[in-house]
Amino acid sequence: MKSSSEHWDTIFSNTEDAKLGWYEKDVSRTFELLNQIPEWESATIFLSGVGTSNLIEELLNKSVKLILNDISVEAINRVKKRLADRSIDIIWLCQDIASPINSRISQVDIWIDRAVLHFLTDIDDVRGYFENIKSTLKIGGHIIFAEFSKKGAEKCAGLILHRYSIEELSEKLGSSFKLISHFAYTYINPNGDPRPYIYALYKRTK
């Protein structure tokens, strides 16, 4: 089954944050990579498929500007309610990240994908996703991936996944991106199950 807004709306409507299969209280792995980016705390950051992640608050405690994307209006509305008055400084983008991004969205310094790309299994969707990166991320900007590794589970949230290696991520991005850093990490989900991930940081060079 292909990912859809209805699928994700149902999940976010019926499941509290702490019981979501990808819920992660500790987001320090993402900061391990962010801290390798010069002056990231004053950056404009695009969070792809953000869901209801508490990474949002961690970033808002800095001086960053946020663009939050998710396919689920239920997820976005939950975050807006959670943030209350802090949400006024955020740009919200409710759409499938494989579809063209509105041209009114300004170019960004950092694109963060925490467990989104691996849900895209259709060739055209994958192509659309990477086209969005190239149209939105500034030259000199950075991208952070956290995806199911080749050792990871084959399904999540009832959907079949495409698991990644560093070699495949690099191939998808192409010669305009330089790999800066990467590491393997096994996340333990709320059910106690291990989920092997690969984390990677790239810089756009041209």
C-alpha atoms as one frame of an Amber mdcrd trajectory, in Angstrom:
protein
   0.000   0.000   0.000   1.266   3.453  -0.925   1.559   6.085   1.785  -1.384
   8.508   1.800  -2.678  11.399   3.868  -5.667   9.310   4.966  -3.371   6.515
   6.189  -1.310   8.887   8.313  -4.311  10.901   9.534  -5.779   7.662  10.903
  -2.542   6.813  12.708  -2.135  10.234  14.289  -5.839  10.417  15.216  -5.808
   7.063  17.012  -2.348   6.902  18.602  -0.782   9.057  21.293   2.728  10.302
  20.575   4.591   8.080  23.056   3.051   4.934  21.519   3.931   5.713  17.909
   6.342   3.154  16.506   8.938   5.853  15.725   8.515   7.945  18.883  11.913
   9.036  20.168  12.315  11.148  23.297  16.076  11.447  22.854  16.945  13.277
  19.622  20.671  13.597  20.372  21.690  11.575  17.294  20.290  14.323  15.087
  22.227  16.906  17.072  25.435  14.908  16.620  25.167  15.746  12.930  23.743
  19.248  13.343  26.707  20.197  15.501  29.012  19.426  12.587  27.369  22.207
  10.543  28.917  25.671  11.068  26.493  28.259  12.484  23.520  25.912  12.237
  21.774  27.623  15.134  20.956  30.606  12.903  19.839  28.481   9.936  16.543
  28.032   8.138  15.673  24.359   8.603  13.194  22.246   6.646  11.825  19.244
   8.551  10.459  16.713   6.098   7.622  14.502   7.335   7.996  15.950  10.809
   4.949  14.226  12.301   4.703  15.166  15.981   8.417  14.966  16.760   9.727
  16.700  19.874  12.733  17.723  17.780  10.601  20.770  16.950  10.814  22.197
  20.470  14.515  21.390  20.710  15.144  23.458  17.579  12.829  26.289  18.625
  15.002  26.749  21.709  17.698  27.936  19.310  17.483  30.832  16.840  16.545
  28.728  13.833  13.700  29.389  11.431  11.534  26.322  10.823   9.571  25.022
   7.856   7.564  22.003   8.986   6.221  19.537   6.434   3.919  16.588   6.889
   1.412  14.745   4.733  -0.987  14.494   7.702  -3.127  17.459   8.702  -3.849
  15.602  11.956  -0.141  15.593  12.832   0.247  19.263  11.952  -2.816  20.291
  13.960  -1.570  18.320  16.963   1.787  20.111  16.829   0.126  23.516  16.432
  -1.956  22.853  19.529   1.087  21.638  21.450   3.179  24.673  20.558   0.438
  27.227  21.228   1.819  30.762  20.655   5.245  29.492  19.536   3.753  28.197
  16.288   3.291  31.680  14.812   6.943  31.803  13.722   6.753  28.509  11.805
   5.986  27.985   8.122   3.606  25.012   7.764   3.532  22.828   4.674   0.910
  20.069   4.595   1.653  17.973   1.506   3.160  14.763   0.176   6.891  15.462
   0.147   7.153  13.672  -3.217   4.983  16.372  -4.849   6.511  19.681  -6.005
   7.040  22.149  -3.164   5.307  25.505  -3.466   7.687  27.972  -5.080   6.862
  30.516  -2.351   8.844  28.405   0.135  12.218  30.107   0.464  15.449  28.211
   0.038  16.735  26.561   3.187  20.105  25.971   4.818  19.382  22.524   6.246
  16.979  19.740   5.238  16.308  17.095   7.900  14.685  13.772   7.069  14.096
  11.545  10.073  12.483   8.348   8.763  10.584   9.722   5.760  12.460   8.775
   2.607  12.294   5.057   3.359   8.479   5.191   3.046   8.777   6.229  -0.609
   8.880   3.111  -2.778   7.483   4.378  -6.081  10.194   5.440  -8.556   8.427
   8.676  -9.448   7.903   9.543  -5.772  11.577   9.034  -5.017  12.518  11.176
  -8.012  10.102  13.898  -6.893  11.539  13.841  -3.377  15.109  14.387  -4.549
  13.996  17.071  -6.987  12.453  18.896  -4.028  15.741  18.733  -2.158  17.608
  20.182  -5.120  15.066  22.968  -5.666  14.846  23.918  -1.981  18.294  23.431
  -0.430  20.842  26.200  -0.951  24.237  25.539  -2.479  26.454  25.148   0.584
  23.492  23.816   2.545  23.302  20.487   4.355  20.979  17.504   4.517  20.585
  15.035   7.364  19.113  11.586   6.783  17.979   9.017   9.346  16.588   6.021
   7.449  16.086   2.305   8.007  19.344   0.607   7.097  19.685  -2.532   5.010
  19.506  -4.451   8.293  16.289  -2.663   9.288  12.691  -3.864   9.331  10.946
  -4.351   6.006   7.710  -2.665   7.147   6.638   0.177   9.416   3.184   1.655
  10.117   1.708  -1.065   7.923   3.731   0.038   4.890   6.515  -1.670   2.955
   9.785   0.258   3.148  12.809   0.834   0.950  15.855   0.398   3.178  19.034
   2.357   2.456  22.802   2.110   2.469  25.203   5.052   2.394  26.145   4.103
  -1.161  22.542   4.318  -2.347  21.878   7.629  -0.572  24.991   9.079  -2.202
  23.916   7.772  -5.601  20.427   9.275  -5.262  21.824  12.678  -4.319  24.395
  12.706  -7.100  27.688  14.503  -7.579  26.376  17.828  -6.242  26.491  16.469
  -2.687  29.476  15.511  -0.534  29.200  12.984   2.295  30.462  14.620   5.502
  29.657  12.044   8.174  27.618   8.923   8.823  27.019   6.281  11.490  24.809
   3.304  12.266  22.374   3.477  15.157  19.915   0.942  16.529  16.791   2.608
  17.857  14.598   0.718  20.327  10.959   1.527  19.577   8.189   1.876  22.217
   7.420  -1.848  21.866  11.001  -2.746  22.744  11.909  -3.821  19.206  15.321
  -2.900  17.708  15.243  -0.788  14.543  18.641  -0.416  12.808  19.059   3.029
  11.216  21.675   4.760   9.168  22.370   8.442   9.888  24.155  10.608   7.331
  25.163  14.227   6.815  25.747  15.636   3.323  26.747  19.071   2.047  25.535
  20.493  -1.249  28.577  21.678  -3.151  27.051  22.899  -6.414
